[in-house]
Amino acid sequence: MDWLSRAALVLVIIGAINWLLVGVFQWDLVTAIFGGDTVRTASGFSRAIYSLVGLAGLYSISFFFRENSLERSENKQ
C-alpha cells in the first residue's frame, strides 16, 4: 500500500470514528479539537447510520494489516 492510500485510509478511519462518537454520544471530536459546538442533536435513525459508519471505520483498521500479510506471503514464494 503506497503512502497516499495509507493517508487516505487514516483520514477515512478518523472520520468514521468521529461519526461513531456522534452516533453513540452525540459528541463531535473534530469540532471539539478545532472549535465550535461539540454536541450534535440527531434523530434516532441518523444516530444509527452514524454508528454503522463508525463501526465500518473500526473494521477498516484491519486493512492496514491485511495488505502487509498478503505482500509478505507473495514475497516468500
N, C-alpha and C positions, 0 to 999 in steps of 0.2 A: 504494500500500500504506500503510495507516494505521500509527500508531506501535505499536499493540497487536500487530498482525500482525508487524511487524518485530521487536519484542521477543520474541515467541513463537518466531519463526524463529531468532533468535540463540540462544535457550536450547536449542532443538532441535539446532542445529548444534554447540553446545558439548557437549551430552550425547552426541551421536553421535561426536564426536572423542574424547571420553573413552572410549567403548566401543571405538573403534578402537585406542586405546592399550592397553586391557585385552586385546583380542583378539590384537594383534601382540606386545606386550611384556610382558603380564601386569602392567601398571603402571597404577594408578588416579590420575589427575591431581587429581580433586576431593578425594580422600582425602589426597593429598599437600599440598594447599593448606590444608585445614581440619582435618587431624589424623587419625591412625589408621594402620592397617597398609596400606601402599601396594601391596603385592604380592598379587595375587589368583590363586589356582590354579583352573584350569578344565579341563574335558575338551577335546579337540581339536575336537569338534563345536561346543561352546559358543564356543570361540575363533573358529571360522569364522563363526558367526552374529554375534558381536560385531563382527568385522571387516567383514562385509557392512553392518551398521547404520552403522558408521563411514564406510564408503565412500559410502553413501547420504547421510550428513550432509555430506560434502565436496561431493557433487553438488548438494546443496541450496543451497550458497553461490551458485550461478548464478541462483537465483530472485530475488535482490536486483536483478540486472541485467536480467533478462527483463521484469519488471514495468515498470521505468523505460523500457525501449526501446519497449514497447507504448504506454505513455502518451505518449511523445514523438511516435510516428507518428500517434496519434489526434489530437493537438493540431495537427499540421501540416495536416490535412485540413479 
